């Protein structure tokens, strides 16, 4: 049977795919996957498998590692599985959304407590989806307005533009794209719909945005449609809602001494990640106490100082790394004692009063983490 040309092209793209900040991500994951307290067979959950580039790098560097890759896109799983076939049962994939990371970690945990050694998240739209014109993610090529990461379910961007009123479209563009001309763009979309000339392709949408944005604003900042495409993609896939649940669940799925590493590509994503990590690295003890009680101590240690960015060399090698913001944190206390709170649940205690930043180095932190790990029967290499 002859392989369809589109499938061949996607397979070739998967093999050529260059993951963003690969070596830096592996360096940040390393202490959790090969440290003194790491198990014989550490486990990493890659929440955003995509074409499998980060997973391939991790499996190649850490010879005893098992990776469980999550992706909502069945085509991504198929392509990544082909790419990673040589690693045998050290890799397996799960077709789900990354806000189910806790369920996946529970099934993969080698410790019996539902935790794994590390979690990696490379957020946003994958290269597979950007490079496949038929998916409608790119404003550079004419295509139907789909934008679903899982094309088997959910409403498309086309359905939003065909059914939402002007106020709702403007809200989506303003909230998810931070588009300051959202009302103008929404008004033009709805007017075209009412005139019997609805927006039906990516090129139509680009034309609408260009016509709605003042000429002065079009001269800077790249393609003026990028914020509109971002907003619709996020709305179609409910990305921010999923991320708000996924980050605390990921933090609660790593063992003491384990790490969460996250790559974000726009400010809305990075804000969610930053807030969760900073909250975990902050004591909730009153500022006037002479010491920090154990139950008020931070449960995270920030590994990166702010968000790291790709340097000029990385951007030259991989232009898609330009907007990346990289953050990492290590868990200091078990999630059973100090869970990261999920939005709206109240999990993890009452709202903090007058938080104090955690000291950059706390006496006993690393040895405490190792002792906790060994008490659970972890074997040395």
C-alpha angles and dihedrals in degrees: 000000000000116000111238112252092239091053091049091050092050092048090051090049091051091053091049095043114126112206118222117257091346099164093045091050091050091048090053092047093045101085090055094047103041107018127122092272097043117118126244089258110029119195128221124188112210101201094191106041098170110155091346099249098134091042091051091051092049094048091049095049100040105050098193096042125123117202126198110198123205124201134154091207112086091199091056090052092050094049095043091048090055091049093049099040092110090067092063116195092354085087131049132163133220122202103220142096120279094245084076090064091117092057091047092048091049091056093045099042115125091195105061093238100087096256132123132194100254145354126211125197123187101182135203130038116339127237088246091061095042093049095048103081092195091068094066098226096120125074089200096076134042112252143136115286099251108126095168114141088205106040092192095074147019133044122300129231086253091060091051092051092045097050112022119094123238094264093052094048090050091049092053093049093045097043101039101027101032085226111171092197093052096124092053093048093046091049092053093048093051093043091054090049091051091048092055095253103102124181105261107159140041089252091054089053093049089051092050092051093048090050092048100046118078115252093245091057092049092060096068138044101037125268108006090216095064095090092049092050091047092051095049092046092052092047094047093051098034086230101164094047089051092047093050088058096037100056097058091041089052091049089050091050098061123086124237104287090023124122142225115207119188133185115197127185105196137033098255092058094042092050091057092048094045094050093050094048096043091048091054092048093052127086118233093205117121111268094238096059113110091220139021114250114230093245091053096047120115116269094204136054116205111233098186123056101234116316117330118221133205113265124229094269092053092048091050091052094042117017091191088070092069098096098036121130114192124200133170137183137184122220112237101178129035117265089235088068100032114020120187104243121245119222113277096001101092088222112157101036140291125320110290119251120214096344119211123210113248116250111260090240124030120193112253097007098127096038090048090053091050093047091050091049094049092047087064092058100261113169125222120235 
